[in-house]
Amino acid sequence: MSGSKKTMGVLTVGALVAVTGYTVALGSNGWLWFGWVVLGLLTLGMLATQDT
């Protein structure tokens, strides 16, 4: 796994923790969850592509 893929994975997990913490502390924000889903899909797309 390349460094950029690892970085995206760590960023995605970190964003999930941050959004979950925000939701617990201040209530749900649909835009944050939407942004996290988009980030997760981008990360999955990067993981699915082959290094050439």
ChimeraX attribute file (.defattr): number of C-alpha atoms within 10 A of each C-alpha:
attribute: neighborCount
match mode: 1-to-1
recipient: residues
	/A:1	8
	/A:2	8
	/A:3	8
	/A:4	12
	/A:5	15
	/A:6	13
	/A:7	12
	/A:8	18
	/A:9	19
	/A:10	13
	/A:11	15
	/A:12	21
	/A:13	15
	/A:14	12
	/A:15	18
	/A:16	18
	/A:17	12
	/A:18	14
	/A:19	18
	/A:20	17
	/A:21	13
	/A:22	14
	/A:23	15
	/A:24	10
	/A:25	9
	/A:26	9
	/A:27	10
	/A:28	14
	/A:29	12
	/A:30	10
	/A:31	9
	/A:32	17
	/A:33	16
	/A:34	11
	/A:35	13
	/A:36	18
	/A:37	14
	/A:38	13
	/A:39	19
	/A:40	19
	/A:41	13
	/A:42	15
	/A:43	20
	/A:44	15
	/A:45	11
	/A:46	15
	/A:47	17
	/A:48	9
	/A:49	8
	/A:50	7
	/A:51	8
	/A:52	3
